[in-house]
Amino acid sequence: MANHKSVIKRIRQNAKRNKRNHERAHRVKTVLTKFSATLVSGVKEDIASGLRIVQSELMKAVSKGVLVKKAASRSVSRLTKKAKSILG
């Protein structure tokens, strides 16, 4: 175990950040899973609102440093393409 106060504090901070980032990443995965289920259901109003929610969560994760911006944009693009194919 560490002996310096600064190292002990750093360990506590890292644990908090790790937990927070894990929760944010899990929230994004949950939203993506729900949106996939919405796409399968085919209800147009739910797809449109779900796409906005997914995009919002992905960009929040980007702003917090959990995801890379280009990866999130790529995901949004792919999901938008799928949604538009269903919406017509």
TAGI-V525655 format. One record per residue. N is the residue number from 0. SS is DSSP state (a for helix, b for strand, c for the rest). PHI is phi in radians with two decimals (999 if undefined). D_FIRST is the distance of its C-alpha to the first C-alpha in Angstrom with 2 decimals. Layout:
n->{N & N}
ss->{SS & SS}
phi->{PHI & PHI}
d_first->{D_FIRST & D_FIRST}
This chain:
n->{0 & 1 & 2 & 3 & 4 & 5 & 6 & 7 & 8 & 9 & 10 & 11 & 12 & 13 & 14 & 15 & 16 & 17 & 18 & 19 & 20 & 21 & 22 & 23 & 24 & 25 & 26 & 27 & 28 & 29 & 30 & 31 & 32 & 33 & 34 & 35 & 36 & 37 & 38 & 39 & 40 & 41 & 42 & 43 & 44 & 45 & 46 & 47 & 48 & 49 & 50 & 51 & 52 & 53 & 54 & 55 & 56 & 57 & 58 & 59 & 60 & 61 & 62 & 63 & 64 & 65 & 66 & 67 & 68 & 69 & 70 & 71 & 72 & 73 & 74 & 75 & 76 & 77 & 78 & 79 & 80 & 81 & 82 & 83 & 84 & 85 & 86 & 87}
ss->{c & c & c & c & a & a & a & a & a & a & a & a & a & a & a & a & a & a & a & a & a & a & a & a & a & a & a & a & a & a & a & a & a & a & a & a & a & a & a & a & a & c & c & a & a & a & a & a & a & a & a & a & a & a & a & a & a & a & a & a & a & a & a & c & c & c & c & c & a & a & a & a & a & a & a & a & a & a & a & a & a & a & a & a & a & a & a & c}
phi->{999 & -1.28 & -1.86 & -1.54 & -1.07 & -1.14 & -1.25 & -1.10 & -1.11 & -1.06 & -1.10 & -1.09 & -1.12 & -1.10 & -1.13 & -1.10 & -1.13 & -1.06 & -1.11 & -1.09 & -1.16 & -1.11 & -1.13 & -1.12 & -1.12 & -1.15 & -1.09 & -1.11 & -1.08 & -1.11 & -1.11 & -1.12 & -1.13 & -1.10 & -1.17 & -1.08 & -1.15 & -1.15 & -1.08 & -1.17 & -1.14 & 1.48 & -1.36 & -1.12 & -1.14 & -1.18 & -1.14 & -1.12 & -1.25 & -1.13 & -1.12 & -1.10 & -1.14 & -1.08 & -1.07 & -1.09 & -1.13 & -1.11 & -1.25 & -1.11 & -1.12 & -1.14 & -1.15 & -1.55 & 1.52 & -1.41 & -2.09 & -1.48 & -1.04 & -1.15 & -1.16 & -1.15 & -1.11 & -1.11 & -1.11 & -1.06 & -1.08 & -1.14 & -1.17 & -1.12 & -1.10 & -1.13 & -1.12 & -1.16 & -1.17 & -1.39 & -1.23 & 1.52}
d_first->{0.00 & 3.79 & 6.59 & 9.48 & 11.28 & 12.57 & 9.48 & 8.55 & 12.26 & 12.49 & 10.25 & 12.61 & 15.56 & 15.00 & 14.87 & 18.04 & 19.75 & 19.12 & 20.67 & 23.49 & 24.37 & 24.40 & 26.80 & 28.96 & 29.26 & 30.10 & 32.73 & 34.35 & 34.54 & 36.09 & 38.67 & 39.56 & 40.09 & 42.30 & 44.26 & 44.89 & 46.32 & 48.43 & 49.78 & 50.86 & 52.57 & 54.65 & 55.12 & 55.82 & 54.77 & 51.41 & 50.83 & 51.59 & 49.35 & 46.57 & 46.63 & 46.15 & 43.16 & 41.55 & 42.18 & 40.75 & 37.49 & 37.09 & 37.69 & 35.31 & 32.58 & 33.66 & 33.55 & 29.98 & 28.89 & 28.39 & 31.44 & 33.30 & 36.63 & 38.84 & 37.41 & 38.04 & 41.50 & 42.30 & 41.43 & 43.55 & 46.38 & 46.39 & 46.28 & 49.05 & 51.13 & 50.78 & 51.61 & 54.66 & 55.95 & 55.94 & 57.26 & 60.02}
